């Protein structure tokens, strides 16, 4: 059986506005999916959305072999919790 290995970017980011775009640009050619949790209070959320809404990243992209692929993923926006004051229920 010949299965292609898939790579998922799993990132937890917060207050990464200085580096988030550079990080995404460096991994885009290698990943097939992404799951990102953003809990920053700076403009990281806006930068993530702007970057991933570009047509070449949201719908079609070319990997290192020149193959056009669909890049799919999710971004979860969660506030930072303070364990001494915020009640976390499961």
C-alpha positions as CSV (number, residue, x, y, z in Angstrom):
1,X,0.0,0.0,0.0
2,X,1.4,3.4,-1.0
3,X,0.2,6.1,1.4
4,X,1.4,9.6,1.3
5,X,2.4,11.0,4.6
6,X,0.4,14.0,5.7
7,X,1.7,16.8,7.9
8,X,-0.4,19.0,10.1
9,X,0.8,22.2,11.6
10,X,-0.4,22.3,15.2
11,X,0.4,25.7,16.8
12,X,-0.5,27.5,19.9
13,X,0.3,31.2,19.5
14,X,-0.2,34.3,21.5
15,X,1.3,37.7,21.2
16,X,3.3,36.6,18.2
17,X,2.7,39.5,15.9
18,X,6.5,40.0,15.3
19,X,7.0,36.4,14.1
20,X,3.7,34.8,13.0
21,X,3.9,35.7,9.3
22,X,7.5,34.5,9.0
23,X,6.6,31.3,10.7
24,X,3.6,30.6,8.4
25,X,5.6,31.4,5.3
26,X,8.3,29.0,6.3
27,X,5.9,26.0,6.9
28,X,3.3,26.5,4.1
29,X,5.3,24.5,1.5
30,X,5.5,21.5,3.9
31,X,2.0,21.2,5.5
32,X,-1.2,19.7,4.4
33,X,-3.4,20.9,7.2
34,X,-3.3,23.4,10.1
35,X,-4.9,23.7,13.5
36,X,-4.0,26.9,15.3
37,X,-5.0,28.1,18.7
38,X,-4.6,31.9,19.1
39,X,-4.8,33.4,22.6
40,X,-2.9,36.6,22.0
41,X,-4.0,40.0,22.9
42,X,-2.0,41.8,20.2
43,X,-2.8,41.8,16.5
44,X,-1.7,38.1,16.0
45,X,-5.4,37.2,15.2
46,X,-5.6,39.8,12.5
47,X,-2.3,38.7,11.0
48,X,-3.4,35.0,11.0
49,X,-6.6,35.8,9.3
50,X,-5.0,38.1,6.7
51,X,-2.3,35.6,5.9
52,X,-4.6,32.5,5.6
53,X,-7.3,34.3,3.6
54,X,-4.9,35.0,0.7
55,X,-6.2,32.9,-2.1
56,X,-2.9,31.1,-2.6
57,X,-2.9,29.9,1.0
58,X,-6.6,29.4,1.6
59,X,-7.6,27.5,-1.5
60,X,-4.7,26.5,-3.7
61,X,-1.0,26.3,-3.1
62,X,2.0,24.6,-4.7
63,X,4.2,22.2,-2.7
64,X,7.9,21.7,-3.2
65,X,7.2,19.2,-6.0
66,X,5.0,21.7,-7.9
67,X,1.8,19.9,-7.1
68,X,-1.3,22.1,-6.5
69,X,-2.9,21.2,-3.2
70,X,-5.8,22.4,-1.1
71,X,-4.8,23.7,2.3
72,X,-7.4,23.3,4.9
73,X,-7.5,24.0,8.6
74,X,-9.0,25.7,11.6
75,X,-8.1,28.5,13.8
76,X,-9.5,28.7,17.4
77,X,-9.5,32.0,19.2
78,X,-9.4,31.6,23.0
79,X,-8.7,34.2,25.6
80,X,-5.9,33.6,28.1
81,X,-7.2,32.1,31.3
82,X,-5.9,33.1,34.7
83,X,-6.0,29.9,36.8
84,X,-6.4,31.8,40.0
85,X,-9.5,33.8,39.0
86,X,-11.1,31.9,36.0
87,X,-13.2,28.9,36.7
88,X,-12.6,26.1,34.1
89,X,-15.4,23.6,33.8
90,X,-15.3,20.4,31.9
